[in-house]
Amino acid sequence: MSVAKKDYKRITVKSLIEMKANNEKIAMLTAYDYTMAKIIDSSGIDVILVGDSASNVMAGHETTLPITLDQMIYHAQSVIRAIKRCLVVVDIPFGSYQSDPKEALRSAIRIMKESGGHAVKMEGGKEIKDSIKRILNAGIPVMGHLGLTPQSIYKFGTYTVRAKEEAEAKKLKEDALLLQKLGCFAIVLEKVPAKLAKEVADSLTIPVIGIGAGNGVDGQVLVTHDMLGMTHEFNPRFLRRYMDLFNGMTTAFSQFIDDVKSLDFPNEKEQY
């Protein structure tokens, strides 16, 4: 069982770089609301990602594309109110940074000012370098995201593993080095071969956090609702379910319904 090498009272971007240097793995989960964020933060998590996966998990969309900047800010505000220790990173949603570096900066500033988030995350490499530069120059920390980038799902056409071919793997490695050179404090690598992910992590001084990227990287992230088993249709190889809340909750709801209809709830001790 691994033991943290340093007791951080508050996790910052500097903490994560220190953790990589000390070979301490980084744990990251998603949250979109106050109650869940409070539980996750109190458990000792290092990073909470207010992910655009809220588009799927909270709103029921098929992709991450429909969620708006205003909605991301709302979710981030809810999370920030719960946090005492961990770093909170907020996804900049699709359409809020890709085409215009000035718009990218405006989006990042809104997230930081209106939500109180600690950093933003952006998908892509060389294609968005000007937007990343502008945001970093404003003093806003940026986490990169390479490999499978869900905001580009219609470009890829599938959620399959990325960078299996030599040309795409070469570009991914170049993009990772570019993101570090620009000043990103960390990178998420999603659904890439484990060997390639380890090569990338070993080549960088900033941490690489994987999701479906093997165990040779500097940390791991999962969508909380997936790892708790609240969702049950989604079964990728990389997902480990730590609970089966779908069945547990369904059982509890069914029991409540039965108790109400049979007049068992509330009993005499549960009324005034």
C-alpha positions in Angstrom: 0.0 0.0 0.0 1.5 3.3 -1.1 1.8 6.1 1.4 1.9 9.8 0.5 5.4 11.2 0.9 4.2 14.7 1.9 1.1 15.8 3.7 -0.2 18.7 1.6 -2.6 20.9 3.4 -3.6 22.4 0.0 -2.9 21.0 -3.4 -1.6 23.4 -6.0 -0.2 23.1 -9.4 3.3 23.2 -7.8 2.3 20.3 -5.5 1.5 18.1 -8.6 4.9 18.7 -10.1 6.6 17.9 -6.7 4.6 14.7 -6.6 5.9 13.6 -9.9 9.4 14.5 -8.9 8.9 12.4 -5.7 7.4 9.4 -7.6 4.1 9.9 -5.8 1.1 9.0 -7.9 -1.7 11.6 -8.5 -5.3 10.7 -8.0 -8.0 12.6 -9.8 -11.8 12.2 -10.0 -14.6 14.2 -11.6 -17.3 16.2 -9.7 -20.1 18.5 -10.8 -22.0 19.3 -7.6 -21.4 20.4 -4.1 -22.4 17.2 -2.2 -20.2 14.9 -4.3 -17.3 17.3 -4.4 -17.4 17.6 -0.6 -17.2 13.8 -0.1 -14.4 13.4 -2.7 -12.4 16.3 -1.2 -12.7 14.9 2.3 -11.4 11.5 1.1 -8.0 13.0 0.3 -8.2 13.3 -3.5 -5.5 15.4 -5.1 -7.5 16.8 -8.0 -11.1 17.3 -8.9 -11.9 17.8 -12.5 -15.1 19.6 -13.3 -15.3 17.8 -16.6 -17.3 18.6 -19.7 -18.4 15.0 -19.1 -21.1 16.7 -17.1 -22.7 16.9 -20.6 -23.1 13.1 -20.5 -23.4 12.4 -16.8 -25.6 15.2 -15.6 -27.5 16.3 -18.7 -27.8 13.0 -20.6 -26.2 14.2 -23.9 -24.5 11.6 -26.2 -21.3 13.7 -26.4 -19.6 16.5 -24.5 -20.2 19.0 -27.2 -23.5 20.5 -26.2 -22.5 21.8 -22.7 -22.1 25.6 -22.6 -19.6 27.8 -20.8 -22.3 29.1 -18.5 -23.2 25.5 -17.5 -19.6 24.7 -16.9 -19.2 27.7 -14.7 -22.4 26.7 -12.7 -21.0 23.2 -12.1 -17.6 24.6 -11.1 -19.1 27.1 -8.7 -21.0 24.3 -6.9 -17.8 22.2 -6.6 -15.6 25.1 -5.4 -18.0 25.8 -2.5 -17.2 22.3 -1.2 -13.4 22.3 -1.4 -10.9 22.6 1.4 -7.9 20.8 0.1 -7.8 19.6 -3.5 -7.0 21.4 -6.7 -10.0 22.1 -8.9 -9.5 22.0 -12.7 -12.3 23.1 -15.0 -12.8 22.0 -18.6 -13.2 24.8 -21.1 -16.1 23.5 -23.2 -16.2 22.9 -26.9 -16.5 26.1 -29.0 -15.1 28.4 -26.3 -11.4 28.4 -27.3 -10.7 26.5 -30.5 -11.1 29.3 -33.1 -9.9 32.5 -31.5 -7.2 33.0 -28.9 -9.0 36.1 -27.6 -12.2 34.2 -27.1 -10.2 31.5 -25.4 -8.8 34.0 -22.9 -12.2 35.5 -22.3 -13.6 32.0 -21.6 -10.8 31.1 -19.2 -11.1 34.4 -17.4 -14.8 33.9 -16.9 -14.2 30.4 -15.5 -11.6 31.7 -13.0 -13.5 34.8 -11.9 -17.0 33.5 -11.8 -16.4 30.0 -10.4 -13.2 30.4 -8.3 -11.6 27.4 -10.1 -7.9 26.9 -9.8 -7.0 25.9 -13.4 -8.5 25.1 -16.7 -8.1 22.1 -19.0 -8.0 22.3 -22.8 -8.0 19.5 -25.5 -5.5 19.6 -28.2 -1.8 20.3 -29.0 -0.2 22.4 -31.7 -3.6 23.4 -33.2 -4.5 25.4 -30.1 -1.1 26.6 -29.0 -1.9 30.3 -29.5 -5.0 30.0 -27.2 -2.9 28.2 -24.6 -0.2 30.9 -24.8 -2.7 33.7 -24.3 -4.3 32.0 -21.3 -1.0 31.2 -19.7 0.3 34.8 -20.2 -2.7 36.0 -18.2 -1.5 33.9 -15.3 -4.1 31.1 -15.6 -2.8 27.6 -15.1 -3.5 25.2 -18.0 -3.8 21.4 -18.0 -3.5 19.9 -21.4 -5.4 16.9 -22.8 -4.1 14.6 -25.6 -4.9 11.2 -27.1 -8.6 10.7 -27.4 -10.1 14.1 -27.1 -13.9 13.8 -26.8 -14.6 17.3 -28.1 -13.2 16.1 -31.4 -15.4 12.9 -31.5 -16.9 13.8 -34.9 -13.5 14.2 -36.4 -12.3 10.8 -35.1 -15.7 9.2 -35.6 -15.1 6.7 -32.8 -14.0 6.5 -29.1 -11.4 3.9 -30.0 -7.8 3.9 -28.7 -5.7 6.7 -30.3 -2.1 6.9 -31.5 -1.7 3.2 -32.3 -0.2 4.2 -35.7 3.4 5.6 -35.9 2.4 9.0 -37.4 -0.2 9.8 -34.7 2.1 8.5 -31.9 4.8 10.8 -33.2 2.5 13.8 -33.2 1.2 13.0 -29.7 4.8 13.0 -28.4 5.6 16.3 -30.1 2.4 17.8 -28.8 3.2 16.7 -25.3 6.6 18.3 -25.4 5.0 21.5 -26.9 2.5 21.7 -24.1 5.2 21.4 -21.5 7.3 24.1 -23.3 4.4 26.4 -23.5 4.0 26.1 -19.7 1.1 23.7 -19.1 1.5 22.2 -15.5 0.1 18.7 -16.4 -1.4 16.7 -19.2 -4.2 14.2 -19.4 -3.6 11.3 -21.8 -6.8 9.5 -22.7 -7.0 6.0 -24.4 -3.6 5.6 -25.8 -1.3 2.5 -25.7 0.3 2.0 -22.3 3.9 1.8 -23.8 3.4 5.2 -25.6 1.9 6.8 -22.5 4.9 5.7 -20.4 7.3 7.1 -23.0 5.5 10.4 -22.9 5.5 10.5 -19.1 9.2 9.7 -18.9 10.0 12.4 -21.4 8.3 15.2 -19.4 9.0 17.0 -16.1 5.3 17.8 -15.7 2.9 15.1 -14.6 0.9 13.0 -17.1 -2.4 11.7 -15.7 -3.9 8.8 -17.6 -7.3 7.5 -18.3 -7.0 4.2 -20.3 -3.3 4.9 -20.6 -1.8 2.2 -18.5 0.1 2.4 -15.2 3.4 3.9 -16.4 2.1 7.5 -16.1 2.1 9.8 -13.1 -1.5 9.5 -12.0 -5.0 8.3 -12.9 -8.4 9.9 -13.5 -11.8 8.4 -13.7 -15.3 9.7 -14.0 -16.7 9.4 -10.5 -20.2 8.2 -11.6 -18.5 5.4 -13.6 -16.2 4.2 -10.8 -19.0 4.2 -8.3 -21.1 2.0 -10.6 -23.9 4.6 -10.9 -23.7 4.2 -14.7 -23.9 0.6 -15.9 -24.1 0.8 -19.8 -20.5 2.1 -20.1 -17.9 -0.7 -19.8 -14.5 0.3 -21.2 -11.5 -1.9 -20.4 -9.8 0.8 -18.3 -12.8 1.3 -15.9 -12.6 -0.3 -12.5 -15.9 -0.2 -10.6 -15.3 0.4 -6.9 -18.9 0.1 -6.0 -22.2 -1.0 -7.6 -24.4 1.9 -6.7 -26.7 1.4 -9.6 -28.1 -1.8 -8.1 -27.7 -0.6 -4.5 -29.7 2.6 -5.3 -32.3 0.7 -7.3 -32.8 -1.7 -4.4 -33.1 1.3 -1.9 -35.7 3.1 -4.1 -37.7 -0.1 -4.6 -37.7 -0.6 -0.8 -38.9 3.0 -0.2 -41.7 2.6 -2.7 -42.8 -0.7 -1.0 -42.6 0.8 2.5 -44.7 3.9 1.5 -47.4 1.8 -0.3 -47.6 -0.7 2.6 -47.8 2.1 5.2 -44.6 0.9 6.8 -43.0 4.3 6.3 -43.1 6.5 8.3 -43.5 4.4 11.5 -44.3 6.0 14.9 -40.7 6.8 15.6 -40.4 8.7 12.3 -43.2 11.2 12.9 -44.0 14.1 15.2 
